[in-house]
């Protein structure tokens, strides 16, 4: 027995004072309504309705139960209405996760734009370079750069990202421009630890992967530090394209070994499921697809 169905049948019989009119209202047969009410009475262990050939009336227990049943059904209806509204209109708090640097520069403006578009919601941006569990950490969706492991998450491709080697014009003028990955052995290198735990840089030529071991003069786990040192003439560093965008635009850095770059990394927005996706997540994904220019894979 579904208790809510049984409560609904009981309330309808009490309101309409009969099983036949209640059945017509609910779109059921009179016998089905009778079974639901009987099952409800068996469950509560008391008679709720007095039945005669001419009328149906409430018992004392039934009158008290009717009042509580109305409240329960009203609460359920309100809860369902609220949940359905959230599927059509953004509500509540949207929690988004993103890598620290990328999130600060590229995701923050989108969260701001989303909040302006939907003034009745709240937003939270969690910046971290570790891969988190969305469900356990209470995150609605996440921006991830790189190949995704097999998982139950739904992923939407929203861009791509080059991995580039850069150096300052002064450094290249003084030490020369490397023409092949093997030439890195003659250069000072700056290792950005967040990209690779081991000092090994990977390149590609005609579909073949090339791995070059480096002995960096400077190692850091922060991209800004690696890029700053490169801009000061400290050597060559390998970073994601967006991290060096300002230095390249200002002429403080130049890209080298362009033709040996590996394939761009995909950028995805991931979320736990696409079934009954809430309006807050759906509208944020739509905003990303509509406005974000995350094509960092162009050469």
N, C-alpha and C positions, 0 to 999 in steps of 0.2 A: 504493500500500500504506500502510495506517495502521500505523505501527511499534508502537504500543501494542497494537493488536489482534493483530499478528503475534507480539509477545512473549508475550501472554496465551495464544495458541494453542500456542506452543512450550513454555511452562511446563506447560500442561495435558497435552500429549503426554508430556513427560518424567516428570511425576508419575504419570500413569496408564499409562505404558508402552504407549501405543497411540493410533492416530489415531481409531479408532471410539469408544472410551470418552471421549476428549477432546472429540470432536464432540458426544456426548450431553450432556456436562457444560456445554458452551458453547451448546448449542441450535443448532448448525450441522450442515451435512452433512460427512461425512468428506472429500469432495473439496475443500470450502471450507477446511477445516483444513489439508489437504495443500498447497493453493495458498499459504496464509498462511506456512506454515513454509518452503516453497520460496522464496518471495519474500524472506523474512528471510535465508535462507542466501545468496541471490544478493547481497543488500545488503552483508552482512558479508564476503562473498567466501570463505566456508569452510563445510564440511559440519558441521552441528551434531548430526545424528542419523544413526545407522547403521540402515538398514531391511532387514529380511529378511522372509520370508513368515511367520515365527513370532514375531518380536520387534522392538522398537524400543529401541535403546540410545544413550546419549550418547557422542559422540566426546570426545577430550580438550579440544578447543576448546569443544565444546558444554557440557561440565561447568563450565568456567570461565565461559562466557557465562551459564549458568543461574543461577549465584550472583549475578552483577551484575543480571540481568534481574529476579530476585526483589526485589532492593533497589529497583530503579527502580519496579516496579509497586507495591510497598508505599508508597514515597514519594508516588506519584501518588494512591493510595487515601487516604492520610493528608491530602494537600492538598485533595482533593475533599471529604472528610469535614469538614475545618475550614471550607472555604468554605460548605458546606451548613449547618453549625452556625451560622455568622454570619448566615444568612438567617432562622434561627428564634430565635436568642438573641443579644442585642446583645453585640458584642465589639469590642475595639480602641479607637480614639480618634475621637470625634465632633467635627468642626470646624464651627462655626456662625458666620456673619457677620451683623452687624446694624448699623443706624445708631447712632452714638455715644450720643446721649441716650436713644433708645428702647431700645437694647440694655441700657444701664446700669440703667434702671428696670424694664423689662418682660421682657427676655429672660434676664437674669442669674438671677432667681428660678426660671425654668423649667429652665435648665441645672442649677441646684442640685437641684431636685426630681427631675430625670431621673437625676442621679448617685446620689441616695439610693435611687431605685427600682431601679437596676441597679448594684450595688456593684462589679462586675467590669470596668467600663469607665472610660475617661477622657474628659474633655471639654475643649474649647478654644473660647473665645468671642473672636472678632476684631471689634472695634468700629471702624468706618470709615464716613464719609459718602460715600465714592466707590463707584461701581458696579464691582465686581471681576469677573474671570473665574473662575468657580468651579473649572473643571477645571485651569487653569494655576496657580491659587493653592492648590490642594489643599483646597478647601472642600467639605464634604458638602452643606450647605444654607444658604440665606440668607433673612433677613427683609427685605423691600423694601416701601417705602411709595411709592405713586404708580403711574401707568400704566406697564405693562411694554412694552418694545419687542418686536417679533417676534424670537423666538430659538428655539433647540432645547431650552431649559429647560422642565421641567414646573412648573407653577404651581398652588398650592392657595390659594384665597381664605380668609383667616383673620380678616378684620376690615375696618374702614374708618376713615377719619380726616378730621375736619373741619379746614378752615383758617379761623381765627377772628381777628378784630380785638379787641384788649383794651386797656384803660386803667385807671388807678386811680380809685377813687371820688372822691378829692380833685381829680384833674385834671379829671374830667368835671363836677364841681360848679363848678369855677372857669372852665372854658372851654366848657362846654356839651356835650351829647351829639349827635354827628353823626347826622342822620336819613337822609342819602343818601351814596353814595360821593363825589359831587361836593363835599360839605361838607368832605372831608379837606383841601382846599386851605387852609382857615382854621385848621388844627390843626398842632401839632408831631407829627412822625412819627418812628418809630424803625425803621430798616431792618435786618432780619435777613437778612444776605447769603446764607445757605445756601439760602434759599427762592427767591431770584431774583437774578440777577446785575445786572439793571437795576432802578432804583427805580420799578417799575410794579406796582401791586396790581390783581389781577383779581377781579371780582365777577360775579354773575349775577342777571338779573331776567327772569322769564318765559321762560327758556331762552335769553336773549340775553346774550352776554358783554359786560361793561363793564370797560374798562381805564382806570385812573387813575394818572397820573404824579405821583410824590411827590418832594419835596425834603427828605430826612430831616435832622433836626438831629443825629441820632446813628446811626451805622452800625456793625454788628458782624457777625462771622461765627459768633458763639456765641449760641445761643438764651437761655442763662441770663443773659447780660449784657443782652440786649434786654429780657427779662422783668423783671430787677431794676430797670433804669432806668425801665420803665413803672410798676412798683410804687412808685417814688419820686416819681411825678408827672411823669415826663419826657415823656409823650405817648402816642400810640397806636402799637401794634406789631401786626404780623400774624405769627402763629405757628401751628404745628400744635396741635390741641386738647390732646394729652397733655402738651405742654411747659408749658402754663399751668395744668394741672389743680390743682396745689397752691395757687397764688395765687388761683384762682377759689374753691376750697373754703374757703380762709381769709378770703375777702372782701377780699383785697388787690387784686383785679382784677375787672372786669366786662366782659362781652361786649357789643360794639356792632355795628350793621349786620348783625344776625343774619339778617334776611330776604334780604340780598343775598349771602349766602355761596355760593360755587360748590359744585357737587356734591362730596361727600366723596371723598377719594382711597382707592383700595383698598389693603389690606395683604395681601401674599402671602408664602407661604413657597415658595421655588423650589429646585429640585435638578436635577441633570443628566438623569436618566432614571427612568422608573417600571418599566423591565424589570429583573427580578431585584433589586429594591430591597433593600438590606441591612437587617437587623433594627435596627441602631442608628439609621438615618435614619427608618425606618418608625415605630419606637416614639417617637422625638422628635416627629414630625409628629402622631402620635396624641395625645401629651401636650398639644401646643399646642391642638389642636382640642377636647380634653376639658376643659382647665382655663383656657385664656387667655380673658380678657374684653377683647377688643381692638375693641370696638364704640364707637369714638370719633366715629361719624357721627351719633349721635342728637342732636337739638337740644333 
